């Protein structure tokens, strides 16, 4: 599993700032210094594109790449339900135990972007 994470770190598919996005969040892990910004393109409650940027350790970047692979084109409700068990299934329990914060920073930031999107969308749709 570590080889896959290393490969995702070295050759990221989603490390990019999206020009056309409607959901955004950022996060900082004070434990190791990771900083991430997440950009989502959501249409009809489905995540069409995800990009991220920032300074991430190997584990954080490799894991977010794997998470995005599994949530792209899913509904925001499905993504909000993405759990610790789902991450464990992707990367294994050992890495998750040792580097929990690094494994979670990506999905936490994505979920925060969805919360902001829903807050803005519901507010704007009432107008």
C-alpha positions in Angstrom: 0.0 0.0 0.0 2.8 2.4 0.8 4.1 2.0 -2.8 0.7 3.2 -4.1 0.7 6.2 -1.8 4.3 7.1 -2.9 3.3 6.8 -6.5 0.2 9.0 -6.0 2.5 11.5 -4.2 5.0 11.6 -7.0 2.5 11.6 -9.9 -0.6 13.5 -8.6 -3.7 13.7 -10.9 -5.6 16.3 -8.9 -3.0 18.7 -7.5 -4.2 21.8 -9.4 -6.2 24.9 -8.7 -9.5 24.7 -10.6 -10.5 27.9 -12.5 -14.1 26.9 -12.5 -15.1 26.0 -9.0 -18.1 26.7 -6.7 -16.9 25.2 -3.4 -13.7 25.9 -1.5 -12.1 25.2 1.8 -8.6 25.3 3.4 -7.1 23.4 6.3 -3.9 23.4 8.3 -2.5 20.5 10.4 -0.4 22.1 13.1 1.1 18.7 14.0 3.1 18.3 10.9 2.6 21.6 9.0 0.4 20.3 6.2 -1.6 23.1 4.5 -4.3 22.3 1.9 -6.7 24.3 -0.2 -9.5 22.3 -1.9 -11.6 23.4 -5.0 -14.7 21.6 -6.0 -16.9 21.9 -9.0 -20.4 20.7 -8.0 -23.4 20.5 -10.3 -26.8 19.0 -9.5 -25.4 17.9 -6.1 -22.7 15.8 -7.9 -18.9 16.4 -7.6 -17.7 16.8 -11.2 -14.2 17.9 -10.5 -11.8 18.3 -7.6 -8.5 20.1 -7.3 -6.2 20.9 -4.4 -3.1 22.8 -3.7 -0.8 23.3 -0.8 2.1 21.9 1.1 1.4 18.3 2.0 3.5 15.5 3.3 3.8 12.3 1.3 1.0 10.5 3.2 -1.4 13.4 3.1 -1.0 13.9 -0.6 -1.0 10.2 -1.5 -4.1 9.6 0.5 -6.1 12.6 -0.8 -5.3 11.4 -4.3 -6.7 7.9 -3.5 -9.8 9.5 -1.8 -10.5 11.7 -4.8 -10.2 8.7 -7.1 -13.0 7.1 -5.1 -15.3 10.1 -4.7 -15.1 12.0 -8.0 -18.5 11.9 -9.8 -20.3 10.9 -6.6 -23.1 12.8 -5.0 -22.3 15.2 -2.2 -24.5 13.1 0.1 -22.3 10.0 -0.7 -19.1 12.1 0.0 -20.4 13.4 3.3 -20.9 9.7 4.4 -17.3 8.9 3.4 -15.9 7.5 6.7 -12.9 6.4 8.6 -13.8 2.8 7.6 -13.7 3.9 3.9 -10.2 5.4 4.3 -9.1 2.2 6.2 -10.4 0.1 3.2 -8.4 2.3 0.8 -5.0 2.5 2.7 -5.1 -0.1 5.4 -5.3 0.2 9.2 -1.5 0.4 9.9 -0.9 3.7 8.0 -4.2 5.2 9.3 -3.2 4.4 12.9 0.3 5.9 12.6 -0.6 9.0 10.6 -4.3 9.6 11.3 -4.2 13.4 10.9 -2.3 13.1 7.7 -4.8 10.6 6.4 -7.8 12.7 7.3 -6.9 16.3 6.4 -8.0 15.8 2.7 -11.4 14.4 3.3 -12.1 16.8 6.2 -11.3 19.7 3.9 -13.5 18.3 1.1 -16.4 17.9 3.5 -15.9 21.4 4.8 -16.1 22.7 1.2 -19.3 20.8 0.7 -20.7 22.4 3.9 -19.8 25.9 2.7 -21.3 25.0 -0.8 -24.6 23.9 0.8 -24.7 26.9 3.1 -24.2 29.3 0.2 -26.5 27.3 -2.2 -29.4 27.2 0.3 -28.9 30.8 1.2 -28.8 31.9 -2.5 -31.8 29.7 -3.5 -34.0 31.4 -0.9 -33.4 34.8 -2.5 
